[in-house]
Amino acid sequence: MENTSLNSNVLTIAELCDGLHISRKYAYKFVRDNNIKFMQIGRKFYLSRKSIEKLLSMED
């Protein structure tokens, strides 16, 4: 079972989609276009929560 805690330092693409209410396709584009720090293990992407929060706070 996956850890879906929003208090985690890392997020999966699925958690990003749920949190921002965006599609999976757009989430991958968002990560690629905004240079979000991520790590890929197999087919899973793990995103830096701090990188996402920093980017979102800059857009306010």
C-alpha atoms as an extended CHARMM CRD file, in Angstrom:
* protein
*
        60  EXT
         1         1  MET       CA              0.0000000000        0.0000000000        0.0000000000  PROA      1               0.0000000000
         2         2  GLU       CA              1.2930000000        3.4740000000       -0.9280000000  PROA      2               0.0000000000
         3         3  ASN       CA              1.9260000000        6.2630000000        1.5520000000  PROA      3               0.0000000000
         4         4  THR       CA             -0.5030000000        9.0160000000        0.6020000000  PROA      4               0.0000000000
         5         5  SER       CA              0.2610000000       11.2990000000        3.5220000000  PROA      5               0.0000000000
         6         6  LEU       CA              0.2410000000       14.9390000000        2.5150000000  PROA      6               0.0000000000
         7         7  ASN       CA              2.7970000000       15.5940000000        5.2840000000  PROA      7               0.0000000000
         8         8  SER       CA              5.4600000000       13.5950000000        3.4330000000  PROA      8               0.0000000000
         9         9  ASN       CA              8.5270000000       15.3040000000        1.9460000000  PROA      9               0.0000000000
        10        10  VAL       CA              7.8640000000       13.6010000000       -1.3720000000  PROA      10              0.0000000000
        11        11  LEU       CA              4.7790000000       13.2880000000       -3.5390000000  PROA      11              0.0000000000
        12        12  THR       CA              3.8790000000       10.9420000000       -6.3340000000  PROA      12              0.0000000000
        13        13  ILE       CA              2.3290000000       12.1350000000       -9.5830000000  PROA      13              0.0000000000
        14        14  ALA       CA             -1.0280000000       10.7850000000       -8.3580000000  PROA      14              0.0000000000
        15        15  GLU       CA             -0.7690000000       12.8130000000       -5.1420000000  PROA      15              0.0000000000
        16        16  LEU       CA              0.1550000000       15.9240000000       -7.1370000000  PROA      16              0.0000000000
        17        17  CYS       CA             -2.9050000000       15.3780000000       -9.3520000000  PROA      17              0.0000000000
        18        18  ASP       CA             -5.1710000000       14.9860000000       -6.3370000000  PROA      18              0.0000000000
        19        19  GLY       CA             -3.7120000000       17.9710000000       -4.5010000000  PROA      19              0.0000000000
        20        20  LEU       CA             -3.8360000000       20.3840000000       -7.4350000000  PROA      20              0.0000000000
        21        21  HSD       CA             -6.9140000000       18.9030000000       -9.1340000000  PROA      21              0.0000000000
        22        22  ILE       CA             -5.1150000000       18.4390000000      -12.4410000000  PROA      22              0.0000000000
        23        23  SER       CA             -4.9220000000       15.6060000000      -14.9460000000  PROA      23              0.0000000000
        24        24  ARG       CA             -2.0920000000       13.0880000000      -14.9750000000  PROA      24              0.0000000000
        25        25  LYS       CA             -0.9820000000       14.3360000000      -18.4040000000  PROA      25              0.0000000000
        26        26  TYR       CA             -0.8420000000       17.9290000000      -17.1820000000  PROA      26              0.0000000000
        27        27  ALA       CA              1.0280000000       16.8670000000      -14.0180000000  PROA      27              0.0000000000
        28        28  TYR       CA              3.8730000000       15.3750000000      -16.0780000000  PROA      28              0.0000000000
        29        29  LYS       CA              3.9400000000       18.5340000000      -18.2280000000  PROA      29              0.0000000000
        30        30  PHE       CA              3.9340000000       20.7090000000      -15.0880000000  PROA      30              0.0000000000
        31        31  VAL       CA              6.9130000000       18.8050000000      -13.6620000000  PROA      31              0.0000000000
        32        32  ARG       CA              8.8380000000       18.8940000000      -16.9350000000  PROA      32              0.0000000000
        33        33  ASP       CA              8.1620000000       22.5720000000      -17.7450000000  PROA      33              0.0000000000
        34        34  ASN       CA              8.8090000000       23.9290000000      -14.2490000000  PROA      34              0.0000000000
        35        35  ASN       CA             11.9740000000       21.9780000000      -13.4940000000  PROA      35              0.0000000000
        36        36  ILE       CA             10.5220000000       20.3300000000      -10.3900000000  PROA      36              0.0000000000
        37        37  LYS       CA             13.0770000000       18.1820000000       -8.5770000000  PROA      37              0.0000000000
        38        38  PHE       CA             12.1080000000       14.5420000000       -8.8710000000  PROA      38              0.0000000000
        39        39  MET       CA             13.5170000000       11.0590000000       -8.6290000000  PROA      39              0.0000000000
        40        40  GLN       CA             12.3660000000        8.2040000000      -10.7950000000  PROA      40              0.0000000000
        41        41  ILE       CA             12.4460000000        4.6650000000       -9.4760000000  PROA      41              0.0000000000
        42        42  GLY       CA             11.2490000000        2.2460000000      -12.0960000000  PROA      42              0.0000000000
        43        43  ARG       CA              8.1050000000        3.7650000000      -13.5330000000  PROA      43              0.0000000000
        44        44  LYS       CA              7.2920000000        5.8560000000      -10.4320000000  PROA      44              0.0000000000
        45        45  PHE       CA              8.1440000000        9.5480000000      -10.1010000000  PROA      45              0.0000000000
        46        46  TYR       CA              8.7560000000       10.9830000000       -6.6470000000  PROA      46              0.0000000000
        47        47  LEU       CA              8.5580000000       14.7720000000       -6.4740000000  PROA      47              0.0000000000
        48        48  SER       CA             10.0960000000       17.1430000000       -3.9630000000  PROA      48              0.0000000000
        49        49  ARG       CA              7.2640000000       18.6590000000       -1.9610000000  PROA      49              0.0000000000
        50        50  LYS       CA              9.4140000000       21.7150000000       -1.1720000000  PROA      50              0.0000000000
        51        51  SER       CA             10.0770000000       22.3730000000       -4.8730000000  PROA      51              0.0000000000
        52        52  ILE       CA              6.3660000000       22.2870000000       -5.6400000000  PROA      52              0.0000000000
        53        53  GLU       CA              5.4580000000       24.5170000000       -2.6880000000  PROA      53              0.0000000000
        54        54  LYS       CA              8.2000000000       26.9990000000       -3.6340000000  PROA      54              0.0000000000
        55        55  LEU       CA              6.9780000000       27.1700000000       -7.2270000000  PROA      55              0.0000000000
        56        56  LEU       CA              3.3310000000       27.5990000000       -6.1860000000  PROA      56              0.0000000000
        57        57  SER       CA              4.1790000000       30.3380000000       -3.6740000000  PROA      57              0.0000000000
        58        58  MET       CA              6.0510000000       32.2530000000       -6.4000000000  PROA      58              0.0000000000
        59        59  GLU       CA              2.9490000000       32.2200000000       -8.6120000000  PROA      59              0.0000000000
        60        60  ASP       CA              0.7040000000       33.9000000000       -6.0050000000  PROA      60              0.0000000000
